[in-house]
Amino acid sequence: MQMSGFARIGIGLLLIGALLAAFGQYANREAVAIFGVVMVACGFVLYMAASIVAKRKAKA
C-alpha cells in the first residue's frame, strides 16, 4: 500500500513539530515549544485521518 500525500505531510509535521518543541524547551522559549506541540498534534491528527481514509478505501 502506498502512502498518500496527506500522510506524508502529517509525518513531516510530526517531525518538525517535535524538533521545534525540543528546541523551545532547550532554549527556554516557551512559545516555540507550545507551537511545536501544536504542530505535533496537528500532524498526528492528519496522519491518522489519512490512514483511516486509506484503509476504508482499500476495504471497499
PQR file with spaces between the fields and no chain letter, atoms N, CA, C, O and H, PARSE charges and radii, in Angstrom:
ATOM       1  N    MET     1       0.838   -1.178    0.000 -0.4000 1.5000
ATOM       2  CA   MET     1       0.000    0.000    0.000 -0.0000 2.0000
ATOM       3  C    MET     1       0.888    1.248    0.000  0.5500 1.7000
ATOM       4  O    MET     1       1.826    1.360    0.790 -0.5500 1.4000
ATOM       5  N    GLN     2       0.577    2.169   -0.890 -0.4000 1.5000
ATOM       6  CA   GLN     2       1.360    3.393   -0.970 -0.0000 2.0000
ATOM       7  C    GLN     2       0.849    4.426    0.019  0.5500 1.7000
ATOM       8  O    GLN     2      -0.341    4.467    0.330 -0.5500 1.4000
ATOM       9  H    GLN     2      -0.185    2.078   -1.531  0.4000 1.0000
ATOM      10  N    MET     3       1.750    5.253    0.507 -0.4000 1.5000
ATOM      11  CA   MET     3       1.391    6.285    1.459 -0.0000 2.0000
ATOM      12  C    MET     3       0.878    7.509    0.700  0.5500 1.7000
ATOM      13  O    MET     3       1.496    7.954   -0.268 -0.5500 1.4000
ATOM      14  H    MET     3       2.717    5.219    0.254  0.4000 1.0000
ATOM      15  N    SER     4      -0.261    8.049    1.151 -0.4000 1.5000
ATOM      16  CA   SER     4      -0.832    9.210    0.476 -0.0000 2.0000
ATOM      17  C    SER     4      -0.036   10.470    0.819  0.5500 1.7000
ATOM      18  O    SER     4       0.775   10.482    1.745 -0.5500 1.4000
ATOM      19  H    SER     4      -0.762    7.688    1.937  0.4000 1.0000
ATOM      20  N    GLY     5      -0.284   11.502    0.067 -0.4000 1.5000
ATOM      21  CA   GLY     5       0.401   12.767    0.301 -0.0000 2.0000
ATOM      22  C    GLY     5       0.067   13.382    1.650  0.5500 1.7000
ATOM      23  O    GLY     5       0.924   13.982    2.298 -0.5500 1.4000
ATOM      24  H    GLY     5      -0.942   11.493   -0.685  0.4000 1.0000
ATOM      25  N    PHE     6      -1.197   13.228    2.074 -0.4000 1.5000
ATOM      26  CA   PHE     6      -1.592   13.785    3.358 -0.0000 2.0000
ATOM      27  C    PHE     6      -0.907   13.054    4.512  0.5500 1.7000
ATOM      28  O    PHE     6      -0.573   13.671    5.523 -0.5500 1.4000
ATOM      29  H    PHE     6      -1.893   12.740    1.547  0.4000 1.0000
ATOM      30  N    ALA     7      -0.699   11.764    4.369 -0.4000 1.5000
ATOM      31  CA   ALA     7       0.008   11.006    5.403 -0.0000 2.0000
ATOM      32  C    ALA     7       1.462   11.459    5.494  0.5500 1.7000
ATOM      33  O    ALA     7       2.015   11.576    6.588 -0.5500 1.4000
ATOM      34  H    ALA     7      -0.970   11.263    3.547  0.4000 1.0000
ATOM      35  N    ARG     8       2.074   11.712    4.348 -0.4000 1.5000
ATOM      36  CA   ARG     8       3.460   12.205    4.344 -0.0000 2.0000
ATOM      37  C    ARG     8       3.554   13.579    4.990  0.5500 1.7000
ATOM      38  O    ARG     8       4.492   13.849    5.739 -0.5500 1.4000
ATOM      39  H    ARG     8       1.625   11.618    3.459  0.4000 1.0000
ATOM      40  N    ILE     9       2.590   14.449    4.707 -0.4000 1.5000
ATOM      41  CA   ILE     9       2.575   15.773    5.316 -0.0000 2.0000
ATOM      42  C    ILE     9       2.402   15.646    6.824  0.5500 1.7000
ATOM      43  O    ILE     9       3.035   16.372    7.590 -0.5500 1.4000
ATOM      44  H    ILE     9       1.828   14.230    4.098  0.4000 1.0000
ATOM      45  N    GLY    10       1.542   14.721    7.250 -0.4000 1.5000
ATOM      46  CA   GLY    10       1.334   14.500    8.682 -0.0000 2.0000
ATOM      47  C    GLY    10       2.609   14.065    9.382  0.5500 1.7000
ATOM      48  O    GLY    10       2.923   14.558   10.465 -0.5500 1.4000
ATOM      49  H    GLY    10       1.027   14.131    6.628  0.4000 1.0000
ATOM      50  N    ILE    11       3.340   13.153    8.776 -0.4000 1.5000
ATOM      51  CA   ILE    11       4.601   12.699    9.368 -0.0000 2.0000
ATOM      52  C    ILE    11       5.615   13.842    9.384  0.5500 1.7000
ATOM      53  O    ILE    11       6.372   13.993   10.344 -0.5500 1.4000
ATOM      54  H    ILE    11       3.085   12.752    7.896  0.4000 1.0000
ATOM      55  N    GLY    12       5.628   14.641    8.325 -0.4000 1.5000
ATOM      56  CA   GLY    12       6.520   15.801    8.297 -0.0000 2.0000
ATOM      57  C    GLY    12       6.213   16.795    9.408  0.5500 1.7000
ATOM      58  O    GLY    12       7.119   17.317   10.057 -0.5500 1.4000
ATOM      59  H    GLY    12       5.013   14.518    7.546  0.4000 1.0000
ATOM      60  N    LEU    13       4.922   17.050    9.621 -0.4000 1.5000
ATOM      61  CA   LEU    13       4.533   17.941   10.711 -0.0000 2.0000
ATOM      62  C    LEU    13       4.923   17.362   12.063  0.5500 1.7000
ATOM      63  O    LEU    13       5.343   18.094   12.959 -0.5500 1.4000
ATOM      64  H    LEU    13       4.186   16.626    9.094  0.4000 1.0000
ATOM      65  N    LEU    14       4.785   16.056   12.211 -0.4000 1.5000
ATOM      66  CA   LEU    14       5.203   15.409   13.455 -0.0000 2.0000
ATOM      67  C    LEU    14       6.689   15.639   13.722  0.5500 1.7000
ATOM      68  O    LEU    14       7.077   16.006   14.831 -0.5500 1.4000
ATOM      69  H    LEU    14       4.443   15.461   11.483  0.4000 1.0000
ATOM      70  N    LEU    15       7.509   15.424   12.709 -0.4000 1.5000
ATOM      71  CA   LEU    15       8.953   15.571   12.895 -0.0000 2.0000
ATOM      72  C    LEU    15       9.362   17.015   13.149  0.5500 1.7000
ATOM      73  O    LEU    15      10.134   17.291   14.068 -0.5500 1.4000
ATOM      74  H    LEU    15       7.193   15.126   11.808  0.4000 1.0000
ATOM      75  N    ILE    16       8.852   17.932   12.344 -0.4000 1.5000
ATOM      76  CA   ILE    16       9.215   19.341   12.507 -0.0000 2.0000
ATOM      77  C    ILE    16       8.709   19.880   13.841  0.5500 1.7000
ATOM      78  O    ILE    16       9.409   20.628   14.524 -0.5500 1.4000
ATOM      79  H    ILE    16       8.226   17.707   11.597  0.4000 1.0000
ATOM      80  N    GLY    17       7.493   19.496   14.206 -0.4000 1.5000
ATOM      81  CA   GLY    17       6.942   19.936   15.487 -0.0000 2.0000
ATOM      82  C    GLY    17       7.741   19.409   16.658  0.5500 1.7000
ATOM      83  O    GLY    17       7.963   20.129   17.632 -0.5500 1.4000
ATOM      84  H    GLY    17       6.924   18.888   13.652  0.4000 1.0000
ATOM      85  N    ALA    18       8.180   18.151   16.576 -0.4000 1.5000
ATOM      86  CA   ALA    18       8.988   17.586   17.655 -0.0000 2.0000
ATOM      87  C    ALA    18      10.322   18.315   17.783  0.5500 1.7000
ATOM      88  O    ALA    18      10.793   18.567   18.892 -0.5500 1.4000
ATOM      89  H    ALA    18       8.000   17.567   15.785  0.4000 1.0000
ATOM      90  N    LEU    19      10.923   18.650   16.656 -0.4000 1.5000
ATOM      91  CA   LEU    19      12.179   19.405   16.700 -0.0000 2.0000
ATOM      92  C    LEU    19      11.970   20.801   17.289  0.5500 1.7000
ATOM      93  O    LEU    19      12.787   21.275   18.078 -0.5500 1.4000
ATOM      94  H    LEU    19      10.541   18.445   15.755  0.4000 1.0000
ATOM      95  N    LEU    20      10.872   21.455   16.902 -0.4000 1.5000
ATOM      96  CA   LEU    20      10.583   22.773   17.460 -0.0000 2.0000
ATOM      97  C    LEU    20      10.308   22.709   18.958  0.5500 1.7000
ATOM      98  O    LEU    20      10.760   23.569   19.715 -0.5500 1.4000
ATOM      99  H    LEU    20      10.209   21.069   16.261  0.4000 1.0000
ATOM     100  N    ALA    21       9.581   21.710   19.375 -0.4000 1.5000
ATOM     101  CA   ALA    21       9.287   21.567   20.803 -0.0000 2.0000
ATOM     102  C    ALA    21      10.569   21.314   21.592  0.5500 1.7000
ATOM     103  O    ALA    21      10.761   21.884   22.666 -0.5500 1.4000
ATOM     104  H    ALA    21       9.214   21.012   18.760  0.4000 1.0000
ATOM     105  N    ALA    22      11.435   20.472   21.067 -0.4000 1.5000
ATOM     106  CA   ALA    22      12.701   20.201   21.753 -0.0000 2.0000
ATOM     107  C    ALA    22      13.583   21.446   21.799  0.5500 1.7000
ATOM     108  O    ALA    22      14.181   21.749   22.831 -0.5500 1.4000
ATOM     109  H    ALA    22      11.278   20.009   20.195  0.4000 1.0000
ATOM     110  N    PHE    23      13.664   22.159   20.690 -0.4000 1.5000
ATOM     111  CA   PHE    23      14.463   23.383   20.666 -0.0000 2.0000
ATOM     112  C    PHE    23      13.887   24.435   21.612  0.5500 1.7000
ATOM     113  O    PHE    23      14.637   25.129   22.298 -0.5500 1.4000
ATOM     114  H    PHE    23      13.179   21.913   19.851  0.4000 1.0000
ATOM     115  N    GLY    24      12.569   24.556   21.652 -0.4000 1.5000
ATOM     116  CA   GLY    24      11.937   25.522   22.545 -0.0000 2.0000
ATOM     117  C    GLY    24      12.191   25.215   24.003  0.5500 1.7000
ATOM     118  O    GLY    24      12.396   26.126   24.805 -0.5500 1.4000
ATOM     119  H    GLY    24      11.959   23.992   21.095  0.4000 1.0000
ATOM     120  N    GLN    25      12.181   23.933   24.358 -0.4000 1.5000
ATOM     121  CA   GLN    25      12.484   23.552   25.736 -0.0000 2.0000
ATOM     122  C    GLN    25      13.952   23.804   26.062  0.5500 1.7000
ATOM     123  O    GLN    25      14.283   24.284   27.146 -0.5500 1.4000
ATOM     124  H    GLN    25      12.014   23.192   23.707  0.4000 1.0000
ATOM     125  N    TYR    26      14.820   23.481   25.123 -0.4000 1.5000
ATOM     126  CA   TYR    26      16.255   23.645   25.349 -0.0000 2.0000
ATOM     127  C    TYR    26      16.644   25.111   25.486  0.5500 1.7000
ATOM     128  O    TYR    26      17.468   25.460   26.332 -0.5500 1.4000
ATOM     129  H    TYR    26      14.551   23.091   24.242  0.4000 1.0000
ATOM     130  N    ALA    27      16.053   25.973   24.657 -0.4000 1.5000
ATOM     131  CA   ALA    27      16.417   27.389   24.634 -0.0000 2.0000
ATOM     132  C    ALA    27      15.545   28.242   25.554  0.5500 1.7000
ATOM     133  O    ALA    27      15.641   29.469   25.540 -0.5500 1.4000
ATOM     134  H    ALA    27      15.383   25.689   23.970  0.4000 1.0000
ATOM     135  N    ASN    28      14.698   27.595   26.350 -0.4000 1.5000
ATOM     136  CA   ASN    28      13.800   28.321   27.257 -0.0000 2.0000
ATOM     137  C    ASN    28      12.877   29.271   26.508  0.5500 1.7000
ATOM     138  O    ASN    28      12.624   30.385   26.967 -0.5500 1.4000
ATOM     139  H    ASN    28      14.620   26.598   26.361  0.4000 1.0000
ATOM     140  N    ARG    29      12.382   28.841   25.374 -0.4000 1.5000
ATOM     141  CA   ARG    29      11.420   29.607   24.578 -0.0000 2.0000
ATOM     142  C    ARG    29      10.100   28.865   24.623  0.5500 1.7000
ATOM     143  O    ARG    29       9.854   27.961   23.824 -0.5500 1.4000
ATOM     144  H    ARG    29      12.588   27.936   25.002  0.4000 1.0000
ATOM     145  N    GLU    30       9.256   29.252   25.562 -0.4000 1.5000
ATOM     146  CA   GLU    30       8.007   28.527   25.766 -0.0000 2.0000
ATOM     147  C    GLU    30       7.071   28.644   24.572  0.5500 1.7000
ATOM     148  O    GLU    30       6.360   27.690   24.254 -0.5500 1.4000
ATOM     149  H    GLU    30       9.456   29.986   26.211  0.4000 1.0000
ATOM     150  N    ALA    31       7.055   29.789   23.906 -0.4000 1.5000
ATOM     151  CA   ALA    31       6.168   29.990   22.760 -0.0000 2.0000
ATOM     152  C    ALA    31       6.534   29.033   21.618  0.5500 1.7000
ATOM     153  O    ALA    31       5.654   28.466   20.970 -0.5500 1.4000
ATOM     154  H    ALA    31       7.633   30.564   24.164  0.4000 1.0000
ATOM     155  N    VAL    32       7.818   28.862   21.382 -0.4000 1.5000
ATOM     156  CA   VAL    32       8.266   27.949   20.323 -0.0000 2.0000
ATOM     157  C    VAL    32       7.920   26.511   20.698  0.5500 1.7000
ATOM     158  O    VAL    32       7.505   25.727   19.845 -0.5500 1.4000
ATOM     159  H    VAL    32       8.533   29.322   21.908  0.4000 1.0000
ATOM     160  N    ALA    33       8.092   26.167   21.972 -0.4000 1.5000
ATOM     161  CA   ALA    33       7.783   24.809   22.425 -0.0000 2.0000
ATOM     162  C    ALA    33       6.292   24.520   22.282  0.5500 1.7000
ATOM     163  O    ALA    33       5.917   23.436   21.834 -0.5500 1.4000
ATOM     164  H    ALA    33       8.430   26.804   22.665  0.4000 1.0000
ATOM     165  N    ILE    34       5.442   25.466   22.653 -0.4000 1.5000
ATOM     166  CA   ILE    34       3.998   25.269   22.531 -0.0000 2.0000
ATOM     167  C    ILE    34       3.595   25.159   21.065  0.5500 1.7000
ATOM     168  O    ILE    34       2.757   24.330   20.710 -0.5500 1.4000
ATOM     169  H    ILE    34       5.747   26.346   23.017  0.4000 1.0000
ATOM     170  N    PHE    35       4.189   25.990   20.214 -0.4000 1.5000
ATOM     171  CA   PHE    35       3.911   25.905   18.780 -0.0000 2.0000
ATOM     172  C    PHE    35       4.317   24.537   18.238  0.5500 1.7000
ATOM     173  O    PHE    35       3.613   23.966   17.404 -0.5500 1.4000
ATOM     174  H    PHE    35       4.870   26.663   20.502  0.4000 1.0000
ATOM     175  N    GLY    36       5.440   24.012   18.702 -0.4000 1.5000
ATOM     176  CA   GLY    36       5.874   22.688   18.281 -0.0000 2.0000
ATOM     177  C    GLY    36       4.912   21.604   18.715  0.5500 1.7000
ATOM     178  O    GLY    36       4.635   20.677   17.953 -0.5500 1.4000
ATOM     179  H    GLY    36       6.011   24.475   19.379  0.4000 1.0000
ATOM     180  N    VAL    37       4.394   21.709   19.939 -0.4000 1.5000
ATOM     181  CA   VAL    37       3.437   20.720   20.423 -0.0000 2.0000
ATOM     182  C    VAL    37       2.150   20.777   19.603  0.5500 1.7000
ATOM     183  O    VAL    37       1.564   19.740   19.294 -0.5500 1.4000
ATOM     184  H    VAL    37       4.619   22.462   20.557  0.4000 1.0000
ATOM     185  N    VAL    38       1.711   21.978   19.253 -0.4000 1.5000
ATOM     186  CA   VAL    38       0.509   22.115   18.415 -0.0000 2.0000
ATOM     187  C    VAL    38       0.755   21.503   17.039  0.5500 1.7000
ATOM     188  O    VAL    38      -0.130   20.847   16.490 -0.5500 1.4000
ATOM     189  H    VAL    38       2.187   22.820   19.505  0.4000 1.0000
ATOM     190  N    MET    39       1.940   21.709   16.478 -0.4000 1.5000
ATOM     191  CA   MET    39       2.269   21.105   15.178 -0.0000 2.0000
ATOM     192  C    MET    39       2.274   19.586   15.263  0.5500 1.7000
ATOM     193  O    MET    39       1.804   18.912   14.347 -0.5500 1.4000
ATOM     194  H    MET    39       2.659   22.242   16.924  0.4000 1.0000
ATOM     195  N    VAL    40       2.800   19.043   16.352 -0.4000 1.5000
ATOM     196  CA   VAL    40       2.809   17.591   16.537 -0.0000 2.0000
ATOM     197  C    VAL    40       1.381   17.060   16.598  0.5500 1.7000
ATOM     198  O    VAL    40       1.068   16.045   15.976 -0.5500 1.4000
ATOM     199  H    VAL    40       3.181   19.590   17.097  0.4000 1.0000
ATOM     200  N    ALA    41       0.515   17.744   17.346 -0.4000 1.5000
ATOM     201  CA   ALA    41      -0.879   17.295   17.455 -0.0000 2.0000
ATOM     202  C    ALA    41      -1.569   17.343   16.100  0.5500 1.7000
ATOM     203  O    ALA    41      -2.287   16.409   15.742 -0.5500 1.4000
ATOM     204  H    ALA    41       0.770   18.569   17.851  0.4000 1.0000
ATOM     205  N    CYS    42      -1.366   18.407   15.345 -0.4000 1.5000
ATOM     206  CA   CYS    42      -1.992   18.524   14.019 -0.0000 2.0000
ATOM     207  C    CYS    42      -1.448   17.456   13.066  0.5500 1.7000
ATOM     208  O    CYS    42      -2.208   16.867   12.297 -0.5500 1.4000
ATOM     209  H    CYS    42      -0.783   19.166   15.635  0.4000 1.0000
ATOM     210  N    GLY    43      -0.156   17.210   13.112 -0.4000 1.5000
ATOM     211  CA   GLY    43       0.432   16.174   12.269 -0.0000 2.0000
ATOM     212  C    GLY    43      -0.093   14.803   12.598  0.5500 1.7000
ATOM     213  O    GLY    43      -0.333   13.995   11.701 -0.5500 1.4000
ATOM     214  H    GLY    43       0.462   17.689   13.736  0.4000 1.0000
ATOM     215  N    PHE    44      -0.277   14.524   13.891 -0.4000 1.5000
ATOM     216  CA   PHE    44      -0.819   13.232   14.307 -0.0000 2.0000
ATOM     217  C    PHE    44      -2.246   13.057   13.810  0.5500 1.7000
ATOM     218  O    PHE    44      -2.597   11.999   13.288 -0.5500 1.4000
ATOM     219  H    PHE    44      -0.082   15.180   14.620  0.4000 1.0000
ATOM     220  N    VAL    45      -3.069   14.087   13.970 -0.4000 1.5000
ATOM     221  CA   VAL    45      -4.462   14.004   13.523 -0.0000 2.0000
ATOM     222  C    VAL    45      -4.520   13.834   12.004  0.5500 1.7000
ATOM     223  O    VAL    45      -5.306   13.030   11.501 -0.5500 1.4000
ATOM     224  H    VAL    45      -2.784   14.946   14.395  0.4000 1.0000
ATOM     225  N    LEU    46      -3.709   14.572   11.283 -0.4000 1.5000
ATOM     226  CA   LEU    46      -3.695   14.467    9.826 -0.0000 2.0000
ATOM     227  C    LEU    46      -3.249   13.080    9.376  0.5500 1.7000
ATOM     228  O    LEU    46      -3.839   12.504    8.463 -0.5500 1.4000
ATOM     229  H    LEU    46      -3.071   15.224   11.692  0.4000 1.0000
ATOM     230  N    TYR    47      -2.217   12.547   10.008 -0.4000 1.5000
ATOM     231  CA   TYR    47      -1.731   11.209    9.646 -0.0000 2.0000
ATOM     232  C    TYR    47      -2.781   10.143    9.947  0.5500 1.7000
ATOM     233  O    TYR    47      -3.017    9.253    9.130 -0.5500 1.4000
ATOM     234  H    TYR    47      -1.738   13.016   10.750  0.4000 1.0000
ATOM     235  N    MET    48      -3.407   10.232   11.108 -0.4000 1.5000
ATOM     236  CA   MET    48      -4.416    9.238   11.469 -0.0000 2.0000
ATOM     237  C    MET    48      -5.625    9.317   10.534  0.5500 1.7000
ATOM     238  O    MET    48      -6.157    8.285   10.124 -0.5500 1.4000
ATOM     239  H    MET    48      -3.216   10.955   11.772  0.4000 1.0000
ATOM     240  N    ALA    49      -6.059   10.523   10.197 -0.4000 1.5000
ATOM     241  CA   ALA    49      -7.198   10.673    9.291 -0.0000 2.0000
ATOM     242  C    ALA    49      -6.871   10.108    7.911  0.5500 1.7000
ATOM     243  O    ALA    49      -7.694    9.417    7.311 -0.5500 1.4000
ATOM     244  H    ALA    49      -5.628   11.361   10.530  0.4000 1.0000
ATOM     245  N    ALA    50      -5.677   10.396    7.411 -0.4000 1.5000
ATOM     246  CA   ALA    50      -5.280    9.866    6.105 -0.0000 2.0000
ATOM     247  C    ALA    50      -5.173    8.348    6.146  0.5500 1.7000
ATOM     248  O    ALA    50      -5.513    7.677    5.171 -0.5500 1.4000
ATOM     249  H    ALA    50      -5.008   10.957    7.898  0.4000 1.0000
ATOM     250  N    SER    51      -4.709    7.808    7.251 -0.4000 1.5000
ATOM     251  CA   SER    51      -4.596    6.368    7.396 -0.0000 2.0000
ATOM     252  C    SER    51      -5.973    5.700    7.417  0.5500 1.7000
ATOM     253  O    SER    51      -6.176    4.669    6.775 -0.5500 1.4000
ATOM     254  H    SER    51      -4.433    8.353    8.043  0.4000 1.0000
ATOM     255  N    ILE    52      -6.913    6.287    8.152 -0.4000 1.5000
ATOM     256  CA   ILE    52      -8.260    5.725    8.232 -0.0000 2.0000
ATOM     257  C    ILE    52      -8.946    5.775    6.870  0.5500 1.7000
ATOM     258  O    ILE    52      -9.597    4.812    6.464 -0.5500 1.4000
ATOM     259  H    ILE    52      -6.748    7.125    8.673  0.4000 1.0000
ATOM     260  N    VAL    53      -8.802    6.894    6.168 -0.4000 1.5000
ATOM     261  CA   VAL    53      -9.414    7.017    4.840 -0.0000 2.0000
ATOM     262  C    VAL    53      -8.804    5.997    3.882  0.5500 1.7000
ATOM     263  O    VAL    53      -9.526    5.397    3.085 -0.5500 1.4000
ATOM     264  H    VAL    53      -8.273    7.676    6.498  0.4000 1.0000
ATOM     265  N    ALA    54      -7.504    5.791    3.943 -0.4000 1.5000
ATOM     266  CA   ALA    54      -6.860    4.823    3.060 -0.0000 2.0000
ATOM     267  C    ALA    54      -7.339    3.395    3.354  0.5500 1.7000
ATOM     268  O    ALA    54      -7.559    2.610    2.431 -0.5500 1.4000
ATOM     269  H    ALA    54      -6.917    6.278    4.591  0.4000 1.0000
ATOM     270  N    LYS    55      -7.497    3.064    4.635 -0.4000 1.5000
ATOM     271  CA   LYS    55      -7.976    1.732    4.992 -0.0000 2.0000
ATOM     272  C    LYS    55      -9.409    1.509    4.502  0.5500 1.7000
ATOM     273  O    LYS    55      -9.734    0.441    3.982 -0.5500 1.4000
ATOM     274  H    LYS    55      -7.317    3.702    5.384  0.4000 1.0000
ATOM     275  N    ARG    56     -10.249    2.510    4.670 -0.4000 1.5000
ATOM     276  CA   ARG    56     -11.636    2.380    4.211 -0.0000 2.0000
ATOM     277  C    ARG    56     -11.717    2.281    2.698  0.5500 1.7000
ATOM     278  O    ARG    56     -12.544    1.548    2.156 -0.5500 1.4000
ATOM     279  H    ARG    56      -9.985    3.377    5.093  0.4000 1.0000
ATOM     280  N    LYS    57     -10.855    3.025    2.023 -0.4000 1.5000
ATOM     281  CA   LYS    57     -10.857    2.992    0.555 -0.0000 2.0000
ATOM     282  C    LYS    57     -10.369    1.632    0.050  0.5500 1.7000
ATOM     283  O    LYS    57     -10.879    1.124   -0.949 -0.5500 1.4000
ATOM     284  H    LYS    57     -10.184    3.621    2.464  0.4000 1.0000
ATOM     285  N    ALA    58      -9.392    1.046    0.727 -0.4000 1.5000
ATOM     286  CA   ALA    58      -8.881   -0.261    0.326 -0.0000 2.0000
ATOM     287  C    ALA    58      -9.880   -1.365    0.630  0.5500 1.7000
ATOM     288  O    ALA    58      -9.909   -2.381   -0.065 -0.5500 1.4000
ATOM     289  H    ALA    58      -8.978    1.458    1.539  0.4000 1.0000
ATOM     290  N    LYS    59     -10.690   -1.182    1.648 -0.4000 1.5000
ATOM     291  CA   LYS    59     -11.675   -2.174    2.043 -0.0000 2.0000
ATOM     292  C    LYS    59     -12.831   -2.228    1.047  0.5500 1.7000
ATOM     293  O    LYS    59     -13.369   -3.299    0.769 -0.5500 1.4000
ATOM     294  H    LYS    59     -10.666   -0.357    2.213  0.4000 1.0000
ATOM     295  N    ALA    60     -13.208   -1.074    0.516 -0.4000 1.5000
ATOM     296  CA   ALA    60     -14.373   -1.004   -0.383 -0.0000 2.0000
ATOM     297  C    ALA    60     -14.063   -1.408   -1.793  0.5500 1.7000
ATOM     298  O    ALA    60     -14.949   -1.395   -2.647 -0.5500 1.4000
ATOM     299  H    ALA    60     -12.771   -0.203    0.741  0.4000 1.0000
